[in-house]
Amino acid sequence: MKIQEIYTKEVLPKLKEQFGIKNVMAMPRLSKVVINIGFGRNFKDKEFIKTIENNLILISGQKPVLNKSKKAISAFKIREGLVIGASVTLRGKRMWDFIEKLVNIYFPRVRDFRGINEKCIDNNGNITIGFKDILPFAEVEVEDLEKVHGLEISIATTAHNREVGLALFKLLNFPLKKD
């Protein structure tokens, strides 16, 4: 069964019963997934930036947006308007497909993975997960990687507090662990 079907058939009734939510529109749901990669020291390397763009296209299925710096920071040799990262925002069907792959394929492929710490969920019920490398993502071929880089995945929900967000992610079979 797909994770979106699990959400509608199993998760919503359990959350409704657990938190006593009467209005269907007040039910917590996933609103978007943001995949972000910062260029770091390699922000001047055009080939590296192109590689990251291609990797994000392979992972997400859509073209990334290049993020520019908002202000100059002389200690990091960054000027205002310089491209320092790339990100992709997924919504709708692509979001659900990505979350399905994240839970069922990517997490099991991470080396020495013991679960996501519950502290990653913020007070608004959103979760942010960092990957040190992109090797767990099956779409990216290891032979093509010149430099290993990480990425960050943020999943935004409409949960109003941490408890509801935690329950939502547990019911969606996210591998959460207590610290």
Buried (B, 14 or more C-beta within 10 A) or exposed (E): EEBBEBBEEEBBEEBBEEBEBEEEEEBBBBEBBBBBBBBEEBBEBEEBBEBBBEBBBBBBEEEBEBBEBEEEEEEEEBEEEBBBBBBBBBEEEBBBBBBBBBBEEBBEEBEEEEEBEBEBBEEBBBBBBEBEBBBBBEEBEEEEBEEEBEBBBBBBBBBBEBBBBBBBBBBBEBBBEEE
